[in-house]
Amino acid sequence: MSVAVKADDKFEAGVPQPLFDATLARAVRGDDYLVSKDGQRLMFISRGTDGSLPPIHVILNWFAGMVNNRYETMP
């Protein structure tokens, strides 16, 4: 949300307005969003156009794959 603020002699706040329209996915742990270092961008996980979430890939024994330089189990 965004709110116009006037901070002269008297503080005044305008009517809140949405910044963007997005269907956000909730994080299981941690933050649901991240602000870029320069403060110019918001990054977040969004749901697919059909409302679905992206798949999660679990790679077992990943260190052995790095040592052997192969990833046979990767999708």
Secondary structure as UniProt FT lines:
FT   STRAND          5..7
FT   STRAND          11..13
FT   STRAND          33..35
FT   TURN            37..38
FT   STRAND          42..44
FT   TURN            49..50
FT   TURN            60..61
FT   HELIX           62..68
FT   TURN            72..73
//
